[in-house]
Every structure is written in C-alpha cells, then in structure tokens.
C-alpha cells in the first residue's frame, strides 16, 4: 500500500489540481453549450507543441510552451470574434471545425518528423504517471492565479455565460469573451502537457455534466464535480497501478462509466423529479 501511495502521490496531486480548475470552467462550457471548446483549444495548443517538436524544440523547454501559448492566443481571438448576436452558423460548429482543422494540421506536421506518431500519442494520452514536482508547482501556481482572477470577476463571467446561453450580446462582451478564452487557454496549455487531450476534456465535461443532473446551483455543482473528479481519480490511478493500465485512459473510461451509472440512478436519488432542482 505504501508503495502505491509513494508512486501515485505526485500524479494524484497534479490530477486534483487539473480537476479543481477544469470543473469550474466546465460549468461555463456546459451552460454556454460549447462543449468542444476545450477539445479545440487543447488541440490548438497541441498543434503549437507539434510545430515546436518538428523544429526540434523539446516539450519541456520554455520556447515550446510559448509556441503553444501563441497558438492558443490566436484561437482565443478567433472564438471571441466569431460570436455575433444573430449567428447564422452556430459557434459550436465553428469550434468543431477549428478542432478538426487543428487535428489534421497536427497530424500532417507530426508526420514530417521522426517520432511523430509517438508524439501524437503522448498529446492524446498524456504522461500523468511521470509528472514531477518541478512541473506540478508552476501548474498549481498558474491554476491558482486563474482561479483567483475568475473569482474576483465571477459576477462578470457568470453574467457573460448567462447572456451567451440566452443569445444576448452587449457592448464589451467581445473583450470579456477573449479574456475568458485566453485564461481558459492558459490552463489548457499546461493541462494537456501533463494529462493529455482526452483526460483534460473528460475532466472538463463529465463531472460537470453529472452534477448538472442533480442541481442547478453553481456552488453545489462545483463541489459535487470536485468530489466526483477526486473519487474517480483515486480509483483510476489505483487500478492503473494494480492492473498495469495506462492511467489517463483508465480515468477517462471510469468517468464515462460513472456518468452512465449516475444518470441511471438519478430517478432513485432525486425521487423521480424532472431536471435539476434549482438552488439545490
């Protein structure tokens, strides 16, 4: 038991940090109904990493991070500018198209370098088991800064999300949209390098989706999502260690199973009520 704790402690802390920020951002994503924005920004960040990779810049180098950040800034500007009041093309479609194009570009770029296939695999699956404290500390610091920023301007971001869902568009929204996507993208740049695209997307959407089945309260959705993410992370890391399975995909699969289970039990746990109960 001590051996498992010792080996899994650093990955567990890194994963908890990822869960903490992504569950919060996931509430905005679910409410806005832009589910694929995380995948799109993650893939845009990965494209930046891949371009750096073919230029023989190692993924742990600062310059590689700057490549990812530069691509994410471009994506943030794109998503902020493509939101208009009367949209003929839903922004979710634009986000999906961007994801597909970024993925195709990353595959083409990786194909030009030796070890490209392994690089793409690492981008998708991550390397959560091999994370070290030198990576975790800046990760936690960045997430804390973004978290505090969003907390200080929480009313503005929540209002922006409510307006987004209702199709409203006010003066100044475009700038705040850009700020939202930029801070989102900063988180993604670090998250993808540690956990991979698949796990990052799952942490963003699945715990939040489960909590949305049971409550409409932002605060309770946040705490419920954190609890779900932490519990599944512990189970996934232990199973991956005991059964010698890749950690990231194991956690992703368990999150999906847990979503199905909680959706199936919802009628029993909520007394058969329809929809999440506002404020509960």
C-alpha positions as CSV (number, residue, x, y, z in Angstrom):
1,X,0.0,0.0,0.0
2,X,2.8,2.4,0.9
3,X,4.5,1.7,-2.5
4,X,1.3,2.7,-4.3
5,X,0.9,5.9,-2.3
6,X,4.5,6.8,-2.8
7,X,4.4,6.2,-6.6
8,X,1.0,7.8,-7.2
9,X,1.2,10.8,-4.8
10,X,2.6,13.3,-7.4
11,X,0.2,12.2,-10.2
12,X,-2.7,12.4,-7.7
13,X,-1.8,16.0,-6.7
14,X,-1.4,17.0,-10.3
15,X,-4.7,15.5,-11.3
16,X,-6.5,17.1,-8.3
17,X,-5.2,20.5,-9.5
18,X,-6.5,19.8,-13.0
19,X,-9.8,18.7,-11.7
20,X,-10.2,21.8,-9.5
21,X,-9.9,24.3,-12.3
22,X,-11.5,22.3,-15.1
23,X,-14.7,21.5,-13.2
24,X,-15.2,25.2,-12.7
25,X,-14.5,26.0,-16.3
26,X,-16.7,23.1,-17.3
27,X,-19.7,24.7,-15.7
28,X,-19.3,27.7,-18.1
29,X,-18.8,25.4,-21.0
30,X,-21.9,23.3,-20.3
31,X,-24.0,26.4,-19.7
32,X,-22.8,28.0,-22.9
33,X,-23.3,24.7,-24.8
34,X,-19.9,25.0,-26.4
35,X,-18.8,21.5,-25.4
36,X,-16.0,21.2,-27.9
37,X,-14.2,24.4,-27.0
38,X,-11.9,22.5,-24.6
39,X,-11.0,20.0,-27.3
40,X,-10.5,22.7,-29.8
41,X,-8.2,24.8,-27.6
42,X,-6.4,21.7,-26.4
43,X,-5.8,20.7,-30.0
44,X,-4.7,24.2,-30.9
45,X,-2.2,24.1,-28.0
46,X,-1.1,20.6,-29.1
47,X,-0.6,22.0,-32.7
48,X,1.7,24.6,-31.3
49,X,3.6,21.9,-29.4
50,X,3.9,19.8,-32.5
51,X,5.2,22.7,-34.6
52,X,7.9,23.2,-31.9
53,X,8.5,19.4,-32.0
54,X,9.3,19.4,-35.7
55,X,11.6,22.4,-35.1
56,X,13.5,20.1,-32.6
57,X,12.3,22.1,-29.6
58,X,11.8,19.7,-26.7
59,X,8.4,19.8,-25.0
60,X,9.8,20.7,-21.6
61,X,11.6,23.8,-23.0
62,X,10.1,27.3,-22.3
63,X,10.0,28.0,-26.1
64,X,7.7,25.0,-26.6
65,X,5.3,26.5,-24.1
66,X,5.5,29.8,-25.9
67,X,4.6,28.1,-29.2
68,X,1.5,26.6,-27.6
69,X,0.5,29.9,-25.9
70,X,0.9,31.7,-29.2
71,X,-1.5,29.3,-31.0
72,X,-3.9,29.5,-28.1
73,X,-4.0,33.3,-28.2
74,X,-4.9,33.0,-31.9
75,X,-7.7,30.6,-31.1
76,X,-9.0,32.8,-28.3
77,X,-9.2,35.8,-30.7
78,X,-10.9,33.6,-33.3
79,X,-13.6,32.3,-30.8
80,X,-14.2,35.8,-29.4
81,X,-14.6,37.4,-32.9
82,X,-16.9,34.7,-34.3
83,X,-19.5,35.2,-31.6
84,X,-22.2,37.6,-33.0
85,X,-25.7,38.4,-32.0
86,X,-27.5,36.8,-34.9
87,X,-25.4,33.8,-35.7
88,X,-26.2,32.0,-39.0
89,X,-23.6,29.4,-38.2
90,X,-23.7,28.2,-34.5
91,X,-20.4,28.9,-32.7
92,X,-20.3,25.2,-31.7
93,X,-20.0,24.4,-35.4
94,X,-17.1,26.9,-35.8
95,X,-15.4,25.4,-32.7
96,X,-15.8,21.9,-34.1
97,X,-14.4,22.9,-37.5
98,X,-11.5,24.5,-35.8
99,X,-10.8,21.3,-33.8
100,X,-10.8,19.2,-36.9
101,X,-8.5,21.5,-38.8
102,X,-6.1,21.8,-35.8
103,X,-6.0,18.0,-35.5
104,X,-5.4,17.5,-39.2
105,X,-2.6,20.1,-39.2
106,X,-1.0,18.5,-36.2
107,X,-1.1,15.0,-37.8
108,X,0.5,16.4,-41.0
109,X,3.1,18.3,-39.1
110,X,4.0,15.3,-36.9
111,X,4.3,13.1,-40.0
112,X,7.2,15.3,-41.1
113,X,9.4,14.4,-38.0
114,X,10.9,11.2,-36.6
115,X,8.9,10.0,-33.6
116,X,5.8,12.0,-34.8
117,X,3.4,9.1,-34.1
118,X,4.7,8.7,-30.6
119,X,4.4,12.5,-30.0
120,X,0.7,12.4,-31.1
121,X,0.0,9.5,-28.8
122,X,1.6,11.4,-25.9
123,X,-0.5,14.5,-26.7
124,X,-3.7,12.4,-26.6
125,X,-2.9,10.3,-23.6
126,X,-0.6,12.5,-21.6
127,X,2.1,11.3,-19.2
128,X,0.4,11.8,-15.8
129,X,2.2,9.0,-14.1
130,X,5.6,10.6,-14.8
131,X,4.8,14.1,-13.7
132,X,7.3,15.6,-11.2
133,X,7.2,18.4,-8.6
134,X,9.1,20.7,-11.0
135,X,6.0,20.5,-13.2
136,X,3.4,20.4,-10.5
137,X,4.4,23.6,-8.7
138,X,4.1,26.0,-11.7
139,X,0.9,24.1,-12.7
140,X,-0.7,24.8,-9.3
141,X,0.5,28.4,-9.3
142,X,-1.0,29.1,-12.7
143,X,-4.3,27.5,-11.8
144,X,-4.4,29.5,-8.6
145,X,-3.8,32.8,-10.4
146,X,-6.5,32.0,-13.0
147,X,-8.9,30.8,-10.2
148,X,-8.4,33.9,-8.2
149,X,-8.9,36.1,-11.3
150,X,-12.1,34.3,-12.1
151,X,-13.3,34.6,-8.5
152,X,-12.7,38.3,-8.4
153,X,-14.6,38.8,-11.6
154,X,-17.1,35.9,-11.1
155,X,-20.2,38.0,-11.5
156,X,-19.0,39.3,-14.8
157,X,-18.1,35.8,-16.1
158,X,-21.3,34.3,-14.9
159,X,-23.3,37.2,-16.4
160,X,-21.4,36.6,-19.7
161,X,-22.3,32.9,-19.7
162,X,-26.0,33.6,-18.9
163,X,-26.1,36.1,-21.8
164,X,-24.3,33.6,-24.1
165,X,-26.9,31.0,-23.4
166,X,-29.8,33.4,-23.9
167,X,-28.4,34.7,-27.2
168,X,-27.8,38.2,-25.8
169,X,-24.8,40.4,-26.8
170,X,-23.8,43.6,-25.1
171,X,-21.0,46.1,-25.6
172,X,-17.8,44.9,-24.0
173,X,-18.8,41.2,-24.3
174,X,-16.3,40.5,-27.0
175,X,-13.4,41.7,-24.9
176,X,-14.5,39.6,-21.9
177,X,-15.1,36.6,-24.2
178,X,-11.5,36.9,-25.3
179,X,-10.3,37.1,-21.7
180,X,-12.4,34.0,-20.8
181,X,-11.0,32.0,-23.7
182,X,-7.4,33.3,-23.1
183,X,-7.5,32.3,-19.4
184,X,-9.1,29.0,-20.4
185,X,-6.3,28.5,-23.0
186,X,-3.6,29.2,-20.5
187,X,-4.9,26.4,-18.3
188,X,-5.2,24.1,-21.3
189,X,-1.6,24.7,-22.4
190,X,-0.3,23.3,-19.1
191,X,-3.1,20.7,-18.6
192,X,-2.6,19.0,-22.0
193,X,1.1,18.5,-21.4
194,X,0.5,16.7,-18.2
195,X,-2.8,14.8,-18.7
196,X,-3.3,14.7,-22.5
197,X,-6.2,15.9,-24.6
198,X,-8.6,13.0,-23.7
199,X,-8.3,13.3,-19.9
200,X,-8.4,17.1,-19.9
201,X,-11.6,17.1,-22.0
202,X,-13.2,14.4,-19.7
203,X,-12.4,16.4,-16.5
204,X,-13.9,19.5,-18.1
205,X,-17.2,17.9,-19.2
206,X,-18.1,14.7,-17.3
207,X,-18.1,15.8,-13.6
208,X,-19.9,18.9,-14.5
209,X,-22.4,17.0,-16.6
210,X,-23.1,14.6,-13.7
211,X,-23.6,17.5,-11.2
212,X,-26.0,19.2,-13.7
213,X,-28.3,16.2,-13.4
214,X,-28.7,16.8,-9.7
215,X,-28.5,20.5,-9.1
216,X,-28.7,23.9,-10.8
217,X,-26.7,25.7,-8.1
218,X,-23.3,26.8,-9.3
219,X,-21.7,26.3,-5.9
220,X,-23.1,22.8,-5.4
221,X,-22.3,21.8,-8.9
222,X,-18.7,22.9,-8.3
223,X,-18.3,20.9,-5.0
224,X,-20.1,17.8,-6.5
225,X,-17.9,17.9,-9.6
226,X,-14.7,18.2,-7.4
227,X,-15.8,15.2,-5.3
228,X,-16.6,13.1,-8.4
229,X,-13.3,14.0,-10.1
230,X,-11.3,13.2,-6.9
231,X,-13.0,9.9,-6.3
232,X,-12.7,8.7,-9.9
233,X,-9.0,9.8,-10.0
234,X,-8.1,7.8,-6.9
235,X,-9.9,4.7,-8.3
236,X,-8.4,5.1,-11.8
237,X,-4.8,5.6,-10.5
238,X,-5.1,2.6,-8.2
239,X,-6.5,0.4,-11.0
240,X,-3.9,1.5,-13.4
241,X,-1.1,0.6,-10.9
242,X,-2.6,-2.7,-9.9
243,X,-3.6,-3.9,-13.4
244,X,-0.7,-2.1,-15.2
245,X,-3.0,0.0,-17.4
246,X,-2.4,3.5,-18.8
247,X,-3.6,5.9,-16.2
248,X,-5.2,8.6,-18.4
249,X,-7.4,6.3,-20.5
250,X,-8.3,4.4,-17.3
251,X,-9.6,7.5,-15.6
252,X,-11.4,8.6,-18.8
253,X,-13.2,5.2,-19.1
254,X,-14.2,5.3,-15.4
255,X,-15.6,8.8,-15.7
256,X,-17.8,7.6,-18.6
257,X,-19.0,4.6,-16.6
258,X,-19.7,6.8,-13.6
259,X,-21.7,9.2,-15.8
260,X,-23.9,6.3,-17.1
261,X,-24.3,5.0,-13.5
262,X,-25.3,8.3,-12.0
263,X,-27.7,9.1,-14.9
264,X,-29.3,5.7,-14.4
265,X,-29.7,6.2,-10.6
266,X,-30.9,9.8,-10.9
267,X,-34.6,8.9,-10.7
268,X,-34.0,7.0,-7.5
269,X,-31.7,9.5,-5.9
270,X,-33.9,12.5,-6.7
271,X,-37.2,10.9,-6.0
272,X,-38.1,10.8,-9.7
273,X,-38.0,14.6,-10.2
274,X,-37.6,16.0,-13.7
275,X,-34.5,18.2,-14.3
276,X,-32.0,19.6,-11.8
277,X,-33.7,21.2,-8.9
278,X,-32.8,25.0,-8.9
279,X,-30.7,26.0,-6.0
280,X,-30.4,22.5,-4.6
